[in-house]
Amino acid sequence: MKKAILVIVFIMCTSFALAAVNTVYYGESPRIAVSLASQDPDPVEPGKIVEVSFKLDNQGALAKEVVFEIMPEYPFSILPGESSAKDVGTLGTSQDTATSVFVKYKLKVDQTAVDGNHEMKVRYKISGFDSWTTVEDLTVKVQSKDAILSIEKVSTIPEIVAPGSKARLVIDLKNHATSLLKDIKVTLDLGKSGDKVTPFAPIGSTNEKVIPLINAQSSVPLDFNLVVDPNAGSNVYKVPLDLQYSDILNKNHSKTLTLALIVGVEPDVSVYIDSTKVYTAGNTGDVTVKIVNKGLTDIKFLNVKLDKSENYKVLSPYEMYIGNIDSDDYETADFRLSVEKTSKDKAVLPLIIEYKDANNKDYTKKVNLELPLYSNSEAKKLGLVESSNYSLIFVVVIVLAAAFFTYGIWKKRRK
């Protein structure tokens, strides 16, 4: 009797268990979870091809004759010859081994796609069910190979900065990426210029600027106010500039660029006649021209040329190479002239000087030097020429001749 009761109880438990299984796996609808398993490459560049792999997991009842379809929208498109819908087959339950499947597509990314996460829309349909199930929360990463932030233009106002003066440095930053760049930090390294220390210092602000973001294909100007050391030498100074920024996918970027800032000032040159041996018209003598560098910068490759004129003849070379003249220094050039006779009280000497500054900028300066001319009487009165007393010389000669003659006669008489 007891054995019969135990058999009946066992049969009833088994029936309840089978009923429970059938309720869970055959009474429920299929529940398929779709996820983006991978993309290759990750991220993909605009204009390139990406392979995406979708994973389908069945978490419900048996799913028969599953059809999976991708619905690409801009910036994605299916490659020619490839179908958007694919037969997946049957997805088993958790009791089976075939509960998951991978579906792959190759897609073309549009050349104009902006960087960022782009939504991918897919759907699937199960045999026995009339409607499609759409999944939209899938994203594919698109990013240009380089999130390029560059310097489009650099200008200083003024273009050449004099020692001790202030300048405004304007830098135009350009975002060449197809998406925004953010957290941009721009730093001028004013501590060095190659092997030299730069003569620049920020004034009114620091040497660092921060920009929250720059939109795609946009430019942003930056201003730095600088002052130049009063003792700075004229030169071209290379200043490193550090850029740090992040792209839309939070990838950090950094680069170091080089700016060129010019320190210099236009030379201040004076030219005048330093000395002359020509005081009267019709005479010949040397004229010394003095070239003085009164400016803050040295001058180089100085060449002096005296133009021809009807008022004089140049008996020395017309042209003379001087070379370099340091700041607060001078050099001279000598010309031998024969001034024609004239009633004018001066002769104009048209002089041309050519030179370069410390930064090799060319300069040409034309100067008309005035050579004063005097009459003979004026020159004698001013002591510019020695007075010629021919009468006195004649008397002295006569006296000496007479004395010599008298001495000869006296000597003969004694013999």
C-alpha positions in Angstrom: 0.0 0.0 0.0 2.7 2.4 0.9 4.6 1.6 -2.2 1.6 2.4 -4.3 1.2 5.8 -2.6 4.9 6.6 -3.2 4.6 5.8 -6.9 1.5 8.0 -7.3 3.3 10.9 -5.5 6.3 10.6 -7.8 4.1 10.6 -10.9 2.3 13.7 -9.8 5.6 15.6 -9.0 7.0 14.7 -12.4 3.9 16.0 -14.1 4.0 19.3 -12.2 7.7 19.8 -13.2 7.0 19.1 -16.8 4.1 21.5 -16.7 6.3 24.2 -15.2 8.9 23.7 -17.9 6.4 24.0 -20.6 5.0 27.1 -19.0 8.4 28.8 -18.9 9.8 27.9 -22.3 6.8 27.2 -24.4 4.2 29.4 -22.9 6.4 32.6 -23.2 7.2 34.5 -26.4 10.7 34.6 -27.7 12.7 37.6 -26.3 15.7 38.5 -28.4 18.4 40.9 -27.2 20.4 42.7 -29.9 23.7 44.3 -29.2 26.6 45.6 -31.3 29.3 43.1 -30.7 32.1 44.9 -32.5 33.1 47.3 -35.2 36.3 47.1 -37.3 38.0 49.5 -37.4 37.0 51.2 -34.1 36.6 54.1 -34.6 36.2 54.3 -38.4 37.3 57.3 -40.4 34.8 59.3 -42.6 34.9 57.9 -46.2 36.1 54.4 -45.1 34.4 51.0 -44.8 33.5 49.5 -41.4 32.5 46.0 -40.6 29.8 45.8 -37.8 28.9 42.6 -36.0 25.5 42.3 -34.2 24.9 39.7 -31.5 21.4 38.2 -31.1 20.7 36.5 -27.8 17.4 34.7 -27.3 16.3 35.1 -23.7 12.8 33.7 -24.1 10.9 30.9 -25.9 12.1 29.2 -29.1 12.5 31.7 -32.0 11.9 30.1 -35.4 13.0 31.4 -38.8 14.4 34.7 -37.5 15.0 37.4 -40.2 17.4 40.3 -39.2 17.6 43.5 -41.1 19.8 46.6 -40.9 18.3 50.0 -41.8 21.3 52.3 -42.4 20.8 56.0 -42.4 23.3 58.8 -43.0 26.2 58.6 -42.7 26.1 54.8 -43.3 25.2 52.9 -46.5 25.3 49.2 -47.5 28.0 48.2 -49.9 26.7 47.4 -53.4 25.7 43.7 -53.8 25.0 43.2 -50.1 21.5 42.6 -48.8 20.2 44.5 -45.8 18.0 41.5 -44.6 19.6 38.2 -43.6 18.0 34.9 -42.5 19.3 34.0 -39.1 17.5 30.7 -38.6 16.2 29.4 -35.4 17.4 30.6 -32.0 17.0 28.0 -29.2 16.1 28.5 -25.6 18.6 28.4 -22.7 18.2 24.6 -22.7 19.8 24.6 -26.2 23.2 25.4 -27.3 22.2 27.6 -30.2 20.8 30.6 -28.2 23.1 33.2 -29.8 24.1 34.2 -33.3 26.3 36.9 -34.9 25.3 38.9 -38.0 27.9 40.9 -39.9 27.6 43.8 -42.4 30.1 46.0 -44.3 29.0 49.6 -44.4 30.4 52.7 -46.2 30.8 55.8 -44.0 30.1 59.0 -45.8 33.0 61.3 -46.5 31.3 64.2 -44.8 30.4 62.3 -41.6 31.2 64.2 -38.4 33.2 62.7 -35.6 31.2 61.1 -32.8 28.8 58.2 -32.0 26.3 57.6 -34.8 23.1 55.7 -34.2 22.5 52.5 -36.1 18.9 51.2 -36.5 18.1 47.5 -36.9 15.1 45.2 -36.7 14.1 41.6 -36.6 11.1 39.4 -37.3 10.2 35.9 -35.9 8.1 33.4 -37.7 4.6 33.3 -36.3 4.7 37.0 -35.4 3.3 39.6 -37.8 5.2 42.7 -36.6 8.9 43.6 -36.7 10.8 44.5 -33.6 13.0 47.6 -34.0 16.2 48.3 -32.0 17.7 51.8 -32.1 20.1 52.2 -29.2 23.1 50.9 -31.1 26.0 53.3 -32.0 29.0 53.2 -34.3 32.1 55.4 -33.6 33.3 57.7 -36.3 36.4 59.8 -36.0 38.9 61.4 -38.4 42.3 59.9 -38.3 43.6 63.0 -36.6 41.7 65.6 -34.7 43.6 68.4 -36.3 43.9 71.7 -34.5 46.3 74.0 -36.4 47.5 77.6 -36.4 46.3 79.2 -39.6 47.9 82.6 -39.1 50.2 84.4 -36.7 50.6 88.2 -36.7 52.2 90.8 -34.4 51.1 94.4 -34.2 53.5 96.0 -35.0 55.1 93.4 -37.3 58.6 94.2 -36.1 58.8 95.0 -32.3 61.3 97.5 -31.0 63.2 96.7 -27.8 61.4 98.1 -24.8 58.1 98.3 -26.6 54.8 96.4 -26.4 53.3 94.2 -29.0 50.0 92.3 -29.6 50.4 88.7 -30.8 47.3 87.4 -32.6 47.0 83.6 -33.3 44.2 82.2 -35.4 43.4 78.6 -34.4 41.6 76.4 -36.9 39.7 73.2 -36.2 40.1 71.0 -39.3 38.2 68.1 -37.7 34.6 67.3 -38.6 33.5 67.6 -35.0 34.1 70.0 -32.2 37.3 70.1 -30.2 37.2 71.0 -26.5 39.3 71.9 -23.5 41.8 73.7 -25.7 44.8 75.0 -23.8 47.4 77.2 -25.6 50.7 78.0 -23.9 53.5 80.2 -25.1 56.9 79.0 -23.9 58.6 82.4 -23.5 61.5 80.9 -21.6 63.5 79.7 -24.5 64.2 80.3 -28.2 66.6 77.5 -29.3 69.8 78.1 -27.3 68.6 81.7 -26.4 66.3 83.1 -23.8 63.4 85.0 -25.4 63.2 88.7 -24.6 59.4 88.6 -24.4 57.2 88.6 -21.3 53.4 88.6 -21.0 51.9 91.9 -19.8 48.3 92.3 -18.5 47.8 88.5 -18.7 49.6 85.2 -18.5 51.3 83.2 -21.3 48.4 80.7 -21.2 44.9 80.8 -22.8 42.1 78.3 -22.4 39.2 77.9 -24.9 36.2 75.7 -23.9 35.5 74.5 -27.4 35.9 75.1 -31.2 33.2 73.9 -33.5 34.0 71.8 -36.5 35.7 73.7 -39.4 35.7 76.9 -37.3 38.5 79.3 -36.4 39.1 81.2 -33.1 41.5 84.2 -32.6 43.7 84.4 -29.5 45.4 87.5 -28.3 48.6 87.7 -26.2 49.9 91.1 -25.0 53.7 91.0 -24.8 56.5 93.4 -23.9 60.1 93.2 -25.2 63.2 93.6 -23.0 64.8 97.0 -23.5 68.2 95.4 -24.0 67.0 92.8 -26.5 69.1 92.5 -29.6 67.5 92.7 -33.1 66.9 89.1 -34.2 64.2 86.6 -35.2 63.2 84.6 -32.1 61.6 81.2 -32.3 59.0 80.7 -29.6 57.5 77.3 -28.9 53.7 77.1 -28.6 52.1 74.1 -26.9 48.6 72.9 -27.8 46.5 70.5 -25.7 43.0 69.6 -26.5 40.4 66.8 -26.5 38.1 65.5 -29.2 34.4 64.6 -29.0 35.3 61.0 -27.9 37.4 62.4 -25.0 40.7 61.4 -26.6 43.5 63.7 -25.6 45.8 65.3 -28.1 48.9 67.5 -27.8 51.5 69.1 -30.1 54.2 71.7 -30.0 54.5 74.3 -32.7 57.0 77.1 -33.3 56.3 80.8 -33.8 58.7 83.4 -35.1 58.7 86.8 -33.5 60.9 89.6 -34.9 62.7 92.2 -32.7 64.2 95.1 -34.5 64.1 98.8 -35.2 64.8 100.8 -38.3 68.4 102.1 -38.2 68.9 105.8 -37.5 71.7 106.9 -39.8 73.2 110.4 -40.1 75.5 111.5 -42.9 77.5 114.7 -43.1 80.8 116.2 -44.3 83.3 115.7 -41.5 86.3 117.5 -43.0 87.4 119.0 -46.3 90.5 120.4 -48.0 88.4 122.1 -50.7 87.4 125.6 -49.7 87.4 127.5 -53.0 86.0 126.8 -56.4 88.6 125.6 -58.9 90.6 123.8 -56.2 91.3 120.1 -55.6 91.3 118.3 -52.3 90.0 115.5 -50.1 86.5 115.5 -48.7 85.7 113.2 -45.7 82.1 112.0 -45.3 81.1 110.7 -41.9 78.3 108.0 -41.5 77.0 107.8 -37.9 74.7 105.0 -36.6 72.6 106.6 -34.0 70.0 103.9 -33.7 69.5 100.9 -31.4 70.4 98.3 -34.1 73.6 97.6 -35.9 73.8 98.1 -39.7 75.6 95.8 -42.1 77.0 95.8 -45.6 77.2 99.6 -45.8 78.1 100.8 -49.3 78.6 104.5 -50.1 78.4 106.0 -53.6 78.9 109.5 -54.8 77.0 110.4 -57.9 78.6 112.2 -60.8 78.0 115.9 -61.3 78.9 118.8 -63.6 80.0 120.8 -60.6 83.0 118.6 -59.8 85.2 115.7 -60.9 85.8 112.7 -58.7 89.5 111.8 -58.8 89.0 108.9 -56.4 86.7 105.9 -56.8 83.0 106.9 -56.9 82.0 104.0 -54.7 83.3 102.7 -51.4 82.4 99.7 -49.4 82.4 100.4 -45.6 80.9 97.2 -44.1 79.3 97.1 -40.6 78.7 99.9 -38.2 77.7 99.0 -34.7 75.0 101.0 -32.8 76.4 104.3 -31.4 79.4 104.1 -33.8 80.6 105.7 -37.1 82.7 105.2 -40.1 84.2 107.6 -42.7 84.6 107.6 -46.5 87.1 109.8 -48.3 86.6 111.2 -51.8 89.1 113.4 -53.8 87.3 116.1 -55.7 88.2 118.8 -58.2 85.6 121.5 -57.9 84.8 123.4 -61.1 85.0 127.2 -61.0 81.7 128.7 -60.1 80.1 131.8 -58.6 78.0 129.7 -56.2 78.8 129.6 -52.5 78.4 125.8 -52.3 78.7 122.5 -54.2 76.1 119.9 -53.8 77.4 116.3 -53.4 74.6 113.7 -54.1 75.5 110.7 -51.9 73.7 107.3 -51.9 74.2 104.9 -49.0 72.9 101.3 -49.1 72.8 99.0 -46.0 71.0 96.3 -44.1 69.7 96.2 -40.6 70.4 93.4 -38.1 67.5 91.3 -39.6 68.9 91.8 -43.2 66.2 94.2 -44.3 67.5 96.5 -47.1 67.6 100.2 -46.9 68.6 102.9 -49.3 69.2 106.5 -48.3 69.9 109.5 -50.6 71.5 112.6 -49.1 72.5 115.8 -50.7 75.6 117.1 -48.9 76.5 120.7 -49.2 80.2 121.6 -49.6 80.7 125.3 -48.7 82.8 127.3 -51.1 84.5 130.7 -50.4 86.2 133.4 -52.3 90.0 133.6 -51.9 89.8 136.6 -49.7 87.1 135.0 -47.5 89.2 131.8 -47.2 92.3 133.8 -46.2 90.3 135.9 -43.7 88.8 132.7 -42.2 92.2 131.1 -42.0 91.1 128.3 -44.3 94.1 128.9 -46.6 97.6 130.3 -45.9 98.3 133.9 -47.0 101.0 134.0 -49.8 103.3 137.1 -49.2 105.3 137.0 -52.4 107.0 140.4 -51.8 108.5 139.4 -48.6 109.9 136.2 -50.1 111.3 138.2 -53.0 113.1 140.6 -50.6 114.5 137.8 -48.6 115.9 136.2 -51.7 117.5 139.5 -52.9 119.0 140.1 -49.5 120.5 136.6 -49.4 121.8 137.0 -52.9 123.4 140.4 -52.1 125.0 139.0 -49.0 126.4 136.1 -50.9 127.8 138.4 -53.6 129.4 140.8 -51.1 131.0 137.9 -49.2 132.5 136.7 -52.5 134.1 140.1 -53.2 135.4 140.5 -49.7 137.0 137.2 -49.9 138.8 138.0 -53.2 140.3 141.3 -51.8 141.8 139.5 -48.9 143.7 137.2 -51.2 
